[in-house]
Amino acid sequence: MSRALIVHQAGPGVSVQDLGRPGYLAFGLSRSGASDRLALHEGAALLGQAPALAALEMAGTGGTFETTETTRIALTGAPMRAQLDGATLAWNASHLVPAGAKLVIGPTLAGVYGYLHLGGGIATPERLGARSAHLAAGLGEVVTAGARLPVGADRRAAETGLKLDPEERFTGGTVRIVVGYQTGLFAPAEVARFEETVFTRDARGNRMGVRLIPDGEGFASKDGLSVLSEAIVPGDIQITGDGTPFVLMAESQTTGGYPRIGAVLPCDLARVAQAAPGTKLRLRFVPLDEGLAAERRAAEACATLRRRLSRLVRDPHDIRDLLSYQLISGAIAGNEEE
């Protein structure tokens, strides 16, 4: 029997995601992939595997899962309540899940998107070179109860019990943006007011885009809505007809006619994705060279995540096989060394 993840129950926003499928913009298909791409790199670091492997993205809440074989897992992204056969599991850490054990992942404690990674990755069939579900385009679908997701071969089956302190991105804050060739469609005073405004993440938002409500009046371009429809990408900030900013996300449409006041740096897009409804955000323009430097630093940070790993200190109450540990002899051995 092949390795698999059995889904006994799943929240409404659970899907298989990887780094997406670039290269199809001209055909009307956006990249898709994980809403929080950094979380995929964090999971890969915890499991010592490639970040391109697919994981389970869970929006708002997770579900109940079981593995057919003993499997390494990692939990990253928005922290969620997680238990293995009733024992609490640490988030941003790797664990060993015995075959048949029940893994229950509940609602988020902060942020929006949590991720369940498995050693070997989720091995569903590739579509156009990726395993990511692109729900808006009808590629793949949400994961529902009864699903049996194939899991790839794990080449590092013994390594678990690692933790990682994640980059903070779950409580809003400042998002860096750069100007684009449509920024000039807005009067300088409008651009300045945009940068000074505090925005609230609206309840209306999904993998296509996030609506931001300003704490004052909306924004208008000098040319109104006369912009011709043209190519758009994740991170672009459209100003819709009512003057409200809309940040495009992983499953955005590929063309649009609303004027764009700027674009979020790719390395900051996870902060927007992980802003739960009601979260406050500020959007700050940075020079292009500063944005490029930030992207280089973010790429270097992803490449060196494994250097930041440390051992997970487990609570004895959560160790089911505690009596198998030679605690007394270990203490004696420690005293003898002194």
C-alpha positions in Angstrom: 0.0 0.0 0.0 1.5 3.4 -1.0 2.1 6.1 1.5 -0.9 8.4 1.9 -2.5 11.1 4.0 -6.1 10.2 4.9 -8.4 13.2 5.4 -11.2 12.5 7.9 -12.4 16.1 8.1 -11.3 19.3 6.5 -12.1 23.0 6.8 -13.6 24.9 3.8 -10.2 26.4 2.7 -7.9 23.4 2.6 -6.0 22.8 -0.6 -2.7 21.3 -2.0 -0.2 24.0 -2.8 3.4 24.3 -3.9 5.4 27.2 -5.3 3.0 27.6 -8.2 3.3 27.4 -12.0 4.9 30.5 -13.5 5.1 31.1 -17.2 1.4 30.9 -18.1 0.4 34.6 -17.7 0.1 35.0 -21.5 -2.4 32.2 -21.5 -4.6 33.8 -18.9 -3.3 31.7 -15.9 -1.7 33.3 -12.9 1.0 31.6 -10.8 -1.2 30.4 -7.9 0.8 28.4 -5.3 1.0 29.0 -1.6 -0.5 32.2 -0.3 2.5 32.4 2.1 5.5 31.2 0.1 7.8 31.7 3.0 5.9 29.1 5.0 6.9 26.5 2.3 10.5 27.3 2.8 10.2 27.1 6.5 8.6 23.6 6.3 11.3 22.5 3.9 14.0 23.6 6.3 12.3 21.8 9.2 12.2 18.5 7.2 15.4 18.9 5.2 13.8 18.7 1.8 13.1 20.9 -1.2 10.7 23.9 -0.8 9.1 22.9 -4.2 7.4 19.9 -2.6 3.7 20.3 -2.2 2.1 20.9 1.2 -1.4 21.3 2.6 -2.6 24.9 2.9 -5.3 25.5 5.5 -7.2 28.7 5.5 -8.6 29.6 8.9 -8.8 26.0 10.2 -7.4 22.6 9.4 -9.0 19.3 9.9 -8.5 15.7 11.1 -5.8 13.6 9.4 -4.2 10.2 9.5 -1.1 8.7 7.8 -1.0 5.2 6.5 2.7 4.9 7.5 4.8 6.6 10.2 5.5 10.0 8.7 7.5 13.1 9.5 5.5 16.3 9.4 6.2 20.0 9.9 3.7 22.8 10.9 4.3 26.3 9.7 2.5 29.5 8.7 -0.3 30.9 10.8 -0.2 29.2 14.2 -3.1 26.8 14.7 -4.1 24.5 17.5 -2.7 21.0 16.8 -2.9 17.7 18.6 -1.7 14.2 18.0 -4.0 11.6 19.7 -4.8 14.3 22.2 -1.3 15.5 22.9 -0.5 19.1 22.0 2.0 19.7 19.2 4.2 22.7 18.9 3.8 24.9 15.8 6.8 25.9 13.7 8.3 22.5 14.4 8.7 19.0 13.0 7.2 15.9 14.5 6.8 12.1 13.9 3.3 10.9 13.3 2.8 7.2 13.9 0.7 5.3 11.4 -3.0 5.4 12.4 -2.6 8.3 14.9 -5.1 11.1 14.6 -3.7 14.5 13.8 -6.2 17.3 14.6 -5.5 20.8 13.5 -8.0 23.4 14.7 -8.5 27.2 14.1 -5.8 29.8 13.7 -4.5 31.6 16.7 -3.2 34.5 14.5 -3.0 35.0 10.8 -4.9 33.2 8.1 -3.0 30.4 6.4 -1.4 27.4 8.2 0.6 24.7 6.4 1.0 20.9 7.0 4.1 19.5 5.4 4.9 15.8 5.1 8.2 14.2 4.6 8.4 13.5 0.9 5.7 16.0 0.1 2.2 15.5 -1.2 2.5 13.7 -4.5 -0.8 14.4 -6.3 -0.6 14.5 -10.1 1.1 17.5 -11.6 -1.0 19.8 -13.8 1.0 22.2 -16.1 4.1 21.5 -14.1 2.8 22.0 -10.6 0.6 20.4 -8.0 -1.0 23.6 -6.8 -4.7 23.9 -6.9 -5.7 27.0 -8.8 -9.3 27.2 -7.5 -10.3 30.3 -9.6 -9.2 28.6 -12.8 -10.6 25.2 -12.0 -7.3 23.4 -11.7 -7.6 21.1 -8.8 -10.1 21.5 -6.0 -10.4 22.0 -2.2 -9.6 19.0 -0.1 -12.6 17.4 1.5 -13.3 14.6 3.9 -12.6 11.2 2.5 -9.7 12.3 0.4 -6.6 10.1 0.3 -3.6 12.2 -0.8 -0.5 10.3 -2.0 2.8 11.1 -0.2 6.2 10.9 -1.8 9.2 8.9 -0.6 10.9 10.5 2.4 14.7 10.3 2.3 15.3 11.6 5.8 13.0 9.4 7.8 14.7 9.8 11.2 15.0 13.5 11.6 12.3 15.2 13.7 12.0 17.3 16.9 13.3 20.5 15.3 11.9 24.0 15.7 12.2 27.3 13.9 11.4 30.8 15.1 9.5 32.3 12.1 9.6 35.7 10.7 6.7 37.7 12.3 4.0 38.4 9.7 0.7 37.5 11.3 -0.4 40.7 13.1 -0.3 43.3 10.3 2.2 46.2 10.4 4.1 47.9 7.6 4.1 46.6 4.1 6.7 47.9 1.7 5.6 48.9 -1.8 7.2 50.4 -4.9 5.8 52.7 -7.5 4.8 51.5 -11.0 4.2 53.1 -14.3 0.6 53.9 -13.3 1.4 55.6 -10.0 1.7 58.8 -12.0 -2.1 58.5 -12.7 -2.6 59.6 -9.1 -2.0 63.2 -7.9 1.1 63.5 -5.7 -1.2 64.5 -2.8 -3.2 61.3 -3.3 0.0 59.2 -3.3 1.2 60.9 -0.1 -2.2 60.4 1.6 -2.2 56.8 0.6 1.2 56.3 2.3 -0.1 58.0 5.5 -3.3 56.0 5.7 -4.0 53.2 8.1 -5.8 50.3 6.4 -8.0 47.6 7.8 -8.1 44.2 6.2 -11.7 43.7 5.1 -13.5 40.4 5.6 -13.8 40.2 1.8 -10.6 38.6 0.7 -9.4 35.2 -0.6 -6.6 33.7 -2.7 -7.4 36.1 -5.5 -7.1 39.3 -3.6 -7.4 41.2 -0.3 -9.5 44.3 0.1 -8.2 47.1 2.4 -10.5 49.6 4.0 -8.9 53.1 4.5 -9.5 55.0 7.7 -10.6 58.0 5.6 -11.8 58.7 2.1 -11.0 56.4 -0.8 -8.5 57.2 -3.5 -9.0 58.4 -7.1 -6.7 58.7 -10.1 -6.6 61.8 -12.3 -7.8 59.7 -15.3 -10.6 58.0 -13.4 -11.4 54.5 -14.7 -10.3 55.1 -18.3 -7.2 52.8 -18.0 -7.1 50.1 -20.6 -7.1 46.5 -19.4 -3.5 45.1 -19.3 -1.4 42.5 -17.6 -1.4 42.4 -13.8 0.4 40.2 -11.3 0.2 39.2 -7.6 1.2 42.2 -5.4 -0.3 44.8 -7.7 -2.5 47.3 -5.8 -5.6 48.2 -7.8 -7.8 51.1 -6.8 -11.4 50.0 -7.5 -14.3 52.1 -8.6 -15.2 53.1 -5.0 -11.7 54.2 -4.3 -10.8 51.1 -2.2 -7.4 49.4 -2.6 -7.4 45.8 -3.6 -4.1 43.8 -3.3 -3.9 41.0 -5.8 -2.8 37.6 -4.4 -1.7 34.2 -5.8 -4.8 33.5 -7.8 -5.3 36.9 -9.2 -6.8 37.5 -12.7 -4.1 38.1 -15.3 -5.5 41.4 -16.8 -7.4 44.3 -15.3 -8.4 47.9 -16.0 -8.4 49.4 -12.6 -5.5 51.9 -12.0 -2.7 50.6 -9.9 -1.1 52.9 -7.4 1.8 50.6 -6.7 2.9 47.1 -6.0 3.8 45.2 -2.8 7.3 43.7 -2.6 7.0 39.9 -3.2 8.9 39.3 0.1 6.2 41.3 2.0 3.2 39.8 0.2 2.9 37.1 2.9 2.3 39.8 5.5 -0.8 40.9 3.5 -1.9 37.3 3.0 -1.6 36.5 6.7 -3.5 39.6 7.8 -6.8 38.3 9.3 -9.9 40.4 8.8 -9.7 43.5 11.1 -5.9 43.6 11.1 -4.3 47.0 10.6 -1.7 47.6 7.8 0.4 50.5 6.6 1.7 50.7 3.0 5.0 52.5 2.7 6.7 53.4 -0.6 10.4 52.4 -0.8 12.9 53.3 -3.6 13.4 50.5 -6.2 17.0 49.9 -5.2 15.8 49.4 -1.6 13.1 47.0 -2.7 15.7 45.0 -4.7 18.0 44.9 -1.7 15.1 43.7 0.5 14.3 40.9 -2.0 18.0 39.8 -2.0 18.0 39.6 1.8 14.8 37.7 1.8 16.1 35.2 -0.7 19.3 34.7 1.4 17.2 34.3 4.5 15.2 31.5 2.8 18.4 29.8 1.6 19.9 29.7 5.1 16.8 28.8 7.2 18.3 25.5 8.3 21.0 27.4 10.2 18.3 28.8 12.5 16.9 25.4 13.5 17.1 24.3 17.1 16.0 21.3 19.1 12.4 21.2 20.3 12.1 20.9 24.1 9.2 18.6 24.7 6.8 18.7 27.6 7.0 15.4 29.5 3.2 15.4 29.7 3.1 15.2 25.9 5.6 12.2 25.6 3.4 9.1 25.3 6.4 6.7 25.7 7.9 8.6 28.6 8.7 5.4 30.6 10.9 4.2 27.8 13.4 7.1 28.5 16.2 6.3 30.9 15.8 9.4 32.9 17.5 8.2 36.1 20.5 6.7 34.4 20.9 9.9 32.3 20.9 12.0 35.5 23.5 9.7 37.1 25.7 9.8 34.0 25.5 13.6 34.0 26.6 13.7 37.7 29.5 11.3 37.0 30.7 13.6 34.2 30.8 16.5 36.6 
